[in-house]
Amino acid sequence: MNNPIPYGRQHITEEDIAAVAEVLRGPMLTQGPSIGAFEKAFADYIGAPYAVAVSNGTAALHLCAMALGVGPGTRVITTPITFSASANCVRYCGGEVFFADIDPDTVLLDVNAVRRLIEAHPRGYFSGIIPVDFAGYPVDMVAFRALADEHGLWLLEDSCHSPGGSFEATDGKTHRCGDASLADLAIFSFHPVKHIACGEGGMITAGTEALYNHLMRLRTHGITNKPGDFTPPYDGEPERGGWYMQLQELGYNYRLTDMQAALGLSQLQRADAMLARRREIAARYDAAFAQTPVQTIVPPANVGHAYHLYVIQTDNRKGLYDYLRTKNIFAQVHYIPVHTMPYYQQQGNQPGDYPLAERYYSRCLSLPMYPTLTDDEQQYVINEVLAFVGR
Ligand SMILES: *Cc1c(COP(=O)(O)O)cnc(C)c1O
């Protein structure tokens, strides 16, 4: 293969380009009609009551941490196997990040490890949990909700990897990733390697109108111009003009542009087809590696994996990574455990703290996984992986 094969890549069609161009020809480049339309369509797709579009997934996490009341002294638990933003949002608000180990079968935050951590401390010590649908494998939010309710904690689901993912719980109900039915809030990213590309972009899904209204205000500096939301006591202006608005708390400018929303909305029309293609690619990898030393994660039948990533585990990971690069295949590693990052070591963590996460990291490799990967390209990737591990 002459063309480099990355681990992930966006797919832009002529329809996407036309949608963006239409916004550019119109009067509103930011906060125009595409924002609300994208929010509504995304909420419908995910099955969430409310959605708030923001400038990126990290901004989404930051606003959620604010809306959930994270501040100095707030303690929050998350997984070491995630993009660092899942943890950083707590630090932005001055809170403290705690980690718990993963379940090696799913590579997701282990609800039993979280329970042990919580129960080793007095009641009220922790405030919330941030589980992550890592690689697109849905977190068992039923189990996390039960644990959170027992201890009075909130849940923020990082669903960046899992739009369209779902699982059937033991109660027979199907839960969609990030639908904010079990989590208080959930977030998504529209970075080009994710399922839906906006360039930069993010979305928060919320289960209640109160959280939705708060997040809408935080997204725009903490300003409201809705008369019904103005806070008394009001002084100074007996007759408010149409210009009147209130800065009610310190927020940010985390708005998405209308061009980005139009691109996201256009991409969303193909979400089901693109997810189906990701699952097809995963099934082919599963079959190809089944009787080989290449370790894969094949979810049980009740799990609707969204396959942001297709991760294999192998003993000579560095060797395989380097070998694939010589073959123009750019596999990637997700993730270096967050607690081993120098910044989080400064916060009191150290290598060795979460041995299952660290062992997973030492063996993991994400193979090319994106809807436009061709069958020939995938076969080439499979052949090269097997050629390397077979020698
Ligand atoms: C991509 C990602 C984020 C951050 O999203 P950005 O849009 O890049 O800011 C957060 N969490 C996870 C798990 C991600 O994969």
Ligand as a Chemical Component Dictionary entry (heavy atoms), coordinates in Angstrom:
data_LIG
# 
_chem_comp.id                   LIG 
_chem_comp.type                 NON-POLYMER 
_chem_comp.pdbx_formal_charge   0 
_chem_comp.three_letter_code    LIG 
# 
loop_
_chem_comp_atom.comp_id 
_chem_comp_atom.atom_id 
_chem_comp_atom.alt_atom_id 
_chem_comp_atom.type_symbol 
_chem_comp_atom.charge 
_chem_comp_atom.model_Cartn_x 
_chem_comp_atom.model_Cartn_y 
_chem_comp_atom.model_Cartn_z 
_chem_comp_atom.pdbx_ordinal 
LIG C1 C1 C 0 -11.394 13.419 22.397 1  
LIG C2 C2 C 0 -11.694 13.185 23.824 2  
LIG C3 C3 C 0 -11.923 14.233 24.737 3  
LIG C4 C4 C 0 -11.698 15.674 24.408 4  
LIG O1 O1 O 0 -12.334 16.135 23.283 5  
LIG P1 P1 P 0 -11.742 17.391 22.490 6  
LIG O2 O2 O 0 -12.869 17.733 21.560 7  
LIG O3 O3 O 0 -10.520 16.945 21.764 8  
LIG O4 O4 O 0 -11.467 18.481 23.461 9  
LIG C5 C5 C 0 -12.293 13.908 26.022 10 
LIG N1 N1 N 0 -12.419 12.633 26.430 11 
LIG C6 C6 C 0 -12.169 11.604 25.594 12 
LIG C7 C7 C 0 -12.328 10.213 26.102 13 
LIG C8 C8 C 0 -11.787 11.846 24.276 14 
LIG O5 O5 O 0 -11.517 10.824 23.471 15 
# 
loop_
_chem_comp_bond.comp_id 
_chem_comp_bond.atom_id_1 
_chem_comp_bond.atom_id_2 
_chem_comp_bond.value_order 
_chem_comp_bond.pdbx_ordinal 
LIG C1 C2 SING 1  
LIG C2 C3 SING 2  
LIG C2 C8 DOUB 3  
LIG C3 C4 SING 4  
LIG C3 C5 DOUB 5  
LIG C4 O1 SING 6  
LIG O1 P1 SING 7  
LIG P1 O2 DOUB 8  
LIG P1 O3 SING 9  
LIG P1 O4 SING 10 
LIG C5 N1 SING 11 
LIG N1 C6 DOUB 12 
LIG C6 C7 SING 13 
LIG C6 C8 SING 14 
LIG C8 O5 SING 15 
# 
